[in-house]
Amino acid sequence: MTVLGLLVDRWRVDYQWATALGVLAAVAHNFLWHRRWTWRDRPESRSVVTTFITFAAGNGLVSLVGNLVVMRALVGWLHTPAVAANLAAIAICALANYVLADKAVFRDRALLLRPRLFSAWSPGPSGPGNSPPT
């Protein structure tokens, strides 16, 4: 938001370019904070560079496309002030970005190797309908 505000209000950069640059700055900032705080309990199985590229590709794409579409609608068509429109765009994209980061970028790969807790829910000899007669 600060980047967008400075670019639009102080330096008179077009709101679309300012939105794209603001999103890029936010993606880098969010990666650092998510890695340090939100998912610090997750073991790192990939390099920081690989994790960042995955994060930037997923969250960056959602944020960039989502922000540009919402900004075009609110600023371009409805003439909403850029910073207020950006608040709405951030809110709309936040949930999708969180789920994407949790499930794809910072997922706990160790969970994939652990045995299932509820074997009745998994296919195989111990699944439903396969219990020994009583």
N, C-alpha and C positions, 0 to 999 in steps of 0.2 A: 504494500500500500504506500509506503514511504517513497519507493522508487517511482511508482505511478504518479503520485502527487507531485513530486519534484519535476519529473519529466513533463507532465501536462501543464501544471500551474506556473512553474518557474522558468522552464526552458521552452515552453510552447511546442513540445513534440506532439505529433498527431496521436490521438488516444489509442489507435490500433497498435502503432509501434510501441508506445509507452506500455500498453497492456502486455505485449509479447516480452519486452525486456523485464517488466515487473514480475511476470510469471517465471522467467528464467532465474531471476534473483531469488524468488521465493522457493523454487524447487531446490536449489543448492542449500539455502538456509534450512528448509524443512528436513532435508536429508540429514544434515548435521545434528539437528535437535532430535529427530526420531532415533537416530543411531545412538545418541548419547543418553536419551531419557526414555522415550516411549517403549522401545524394544531392546533396552540394554541387557535384559535377562536372556535374550536369545543368543545361542552360540553362533559364532561366525564361522561358516563353512566355506565362504568365498572371500576373495580379496576385497578390500574396501573399494577399489576401482571398479571391479565387476559389479558389486552391490550398487554402487552409485550409478553406473550405466543402466542397470536394470530399473532402479528407482526413477532416474531421469526419463527413461524411455516410457515407462508406464504412467507415472504421476505427471510427468512433463507433458505428455500427449493429452491426458485428460484435462489438465489445468489449462494448457494452451488453447486447445480447441474449445473447451467449455467456456473459458474466459472470453475468447474472441467472439464466440456466438452470442453470449449473454451481453457483452459490451456493445456489439453491433445492434442488438435489439433495443437495449435500454438507452444507450447514448445516441446511436445513429437514427433510430426511428422514434423513440419516445422522448428524446432530448433530456434525459436524466443527467445530472452532473456526473463526471467520470468517476470520482472517488466513491460516491454513493452507489453507482452501478457496479463498481468493482467489489464493494462489500457484498452485494447480492451474488455476484459471480463466484466469489470465494465460498460463500455459504453453500451454494448449489453444488460446487465441485468437491467440497470437503469430505463428505461421506464416501463418495466413490473412491477418492484418493486414499482414505484411511483403509477401507476394505482391501483395495488393491495392494497397498503396502503390507498389510498384515498377512494376507494370503499368498502373495507372490514374492515380495522382496525380502521381508524379514521373517519369513515363516521358519518355524523350528524344524529343521531337517531331521533332527533326532527323533521327532515324533513319528516320522514316516517309517522308521525302523523298529519301533516298539511294538510288542504284541498287542492285539486288541484287548480291551478290558472286558468287553461284552461279546464273548464268542458266539452267543446265540444270534447276534446280528450279522455275523460274517458267514459267507458261504463255506461249505466244507462239511466233514463228517459230524461236527458238533453243532451244526446249524439247526434251525427249526425243522421238525419232521424227521430228524435223524437221530433222536435220542434212543437209547437202548430201552427195550420193553421193561416194564416194572412188574 
